Amino acid sequence: MPSYKIVFLGGGNAAGYAARAFVENGLKAGELAIVTEEPYCAYERPALSKGYLLGAARLPGFHTCVGGGGERQAPEWYSEKGITYLTDSRVTKADLANRTLTLENGEVLSYEYLIIGTGARPVRLTEFAVPGAELGGIHYLRDVKDADALVAAIATAKERAGKAVVVGGGYIGMEVAAGLAANGLAVTLVFPENHLLNRLFTPELAAVYERLYDAKGVKMVKNARVVGFGGVDGKVSSVGYTDATGAVHQLEASLVVVGVGARANVELFQGQLEMTAGGIKVDGQMATSVPGVFAVGDVAAFPLTSVATGQVSHARQEHVTHCRLSAAQAAKAILGLSPTPYDYLPYFYSRVFALSWVFYGEAPADAVKVHFGDMTEAKCFGCLWLGAGGKLVGAFLEGGSADDAAVLKGAVAKGLRLPAEEGGLGEAVVGSGAAVVAQLKAKL
Ligand SMILES: Cc1cc2nc3c(=O)[nH]c(=O)nc-3n(C[C@H](O)[C@H](O)[C@H](O)COP(=O)(O)OP(=O)(O)OC[C@H]3O[C@@H](n4cnc5c(N)ncnc54)[C@H](O)[C@@H]3O)c2cc1C
């Protein structure tokens, strides 16, 4: 039975960053094996809904760690470092008591330390028995295989002047709708909320992006619930939805992309590990309830301190920065470097058309929201969320530089006090985005 000191189960985005951290901290050849069901070594998954749909990103160009400003780790990188990368290798059983993993082909691996990075999978409408949800032409986007299928479907839809419908107004829905529109398709974005990215955007922020989608020819159907799909010869031809009054409508569609959330891949470990918040419960070293077993990335529910309340609760974060940092944290813990407990400031980013935004912290509904910058021209604008006592708990910026983003991050991490009654940010609040960033910088 092949035996390794460390096995990384998952081999996705986090795996590349774990491998880098191991190598930087003294991993010896032969000690690490990475096992993934995908046919590729780790890559920067966010590219799939952005450059990949535009033909700009293709492997090996976006292997980790290029997204984090590091070296591009193509397959040769792993072999040079003495790391075994088992691709096309689905793990069907994890026996944590005996420290073994069984692969689909029956092979069994043993380990001393295990890092679980099995990520998440898209929520499928078939799970809710939505009529017609099993038809061909309905796409989900998680890996290169999905992205290749979508790129091929885009080409076919273009040839036939087909119409596309995107279900879901969150990150994936917004990015995919932008990608399809940039490919010249007629796109309708359908979602149940009353504005885009309801989880984060204020109505004012959403309005800026909605104007952009409108200008790009993307139609939006809000307050709409998809209730079924019509098909011809096993292939989708229409999307049925109900509006706020319950009336049913149909949209023509030869291509559908669904982005309605994700679920962590935890099934292999049910009954063996403590679970919480839809994921595997870990501590500040990314260690699970079983000694020697760690979990990182999308699958890990880790202690997260609320910027707004200071309370700590276990949470999952499906974001690439967390996957990178948590992977490095687990690697250091396994190497006995006793890293300081994981201290993560939530960070989200997205790019649609020529726009690009960042967000740090939290966006509680009861916070005071202070918008700033040029929202009419959609140039450099944003929003600050002020919690109790005027404490800055969340900051959003569109169109800023990397230095500006660092200022926002620092300001939220520090919990700057910007009480409205003391003038807050003064004139800058109604001034330009650059002026607000400058004021925040001056207060750091
Ligand atoms: C289309 C898309 C766009 C995104 N855009 C952004 C963005 O703009 N910004 C942002 O912050 N985040 C974004 N994300 C989220 C980000 O990509 C994830 O947070 C990140 O990939 C998580 O890394 P991970 O290693 O935990 O999981 P993953 O990268 O999903 O890797 C998990 C791996 O485990 C494999 N696996 C699962 N089960 C098994 C098994 N039983 N046996 C073998 N292998 C298995 C999977 O096939 C996969 O390769 C995006 C995600 C997607 C899908």
The ligand as a Gaussian input file, in Angstrom:
#p B3LYP/6-31G(d) Opt

LIG

0 1
 C      -16.863000      29.588000     -11.323000
 C      -16.321000      30.045000     -10.016000
 C      -15.912000      31.364000      -9.860000
 C      -15.402000      31.804000      -8.655000
 N      -14.999000      33.109000      -8.547000
 C      -14.513000      33.545000      -7.376000
 C      -14.099000      34.893000      -7.227000
 O      -14.220000      35.697000      -8.154000
 N      -13.566000      35.285000      -6.052000
 C      -13.435000      34.422000      -5.004000
 O      -12.964000      34.811000      -3.951000
 N      -13.803000      33.122000      -5.116000
 C      -14.356000      32.668000      -6.263000
 N      -14.746000      31.365000      -6.388000
 C      -14.600000      30.476000      -5.224000
 C      -13.229000      29.799000      -5.190000
 O      -12.910000      29.292000      -6.452000
 C      -13.258000      28.692000      -4.155000
 O      -13.412000      29.308000      -2.902000
 C      -11.998000      27.845000      -4.183000
 O      -11.886000      27.150000      -5.391000
 C      -12.022000      26.846000      -3.026000
 O      -10.879000      26.036000      -3.095000
 P      -10.886000      24.553000      -2.509000
 O       -9.555000      23.991000      -2.803000
 O      -11.442000      24.560000      -1.151000
 O      -11.976000      23.779000      -3.400000
 P      -11.934000      23.455000      -4.953000
 O      -11.091000      24.430000      -5.674000
 O      -13.337000      23.278000      -5.391000
 O      -11.208000      22.050000      -5.014000
 C      -11.803000      20.880000      -4.534000
 C      -11.277000      19.731000      -5.359000
 O      -11.605000      18.510000      -4.713000
 C      -11.971000      17.570000      -5.702000
 N      -12.719000      16.509000      -5.040000
 C      -13.891000      16.614000      -4.357000
 N      -14.254000      15.405000      -3.876000
 C      -13.278000      14.537000      -4.247000
 C      -13.083000      13.144000      -4.062000
 N      -13.966000      12.392000      -3.394000
 N      -11.983000      12.566000      -4.578000
 C      -11.064000      13.304000      -5.264000
 N      -11.212000      14.633000      -5.486000
 C      -12.299000      15.229000      -4.972000
 C      -12.778000      18.433000      -6.666000
 O      -12.960000      17.817000      -7.912000
 C      -11.865000      19.648000      -6.744000
 O      -10.837000      19.467000      -7.678000
 C      -15.281000      30.898000      -7.569000
 C      -15.709000      29.576000      -7.712000
 C      -16.240000      29.148000      -8.919000
 C      -16.709000      27.725000      -9.063000

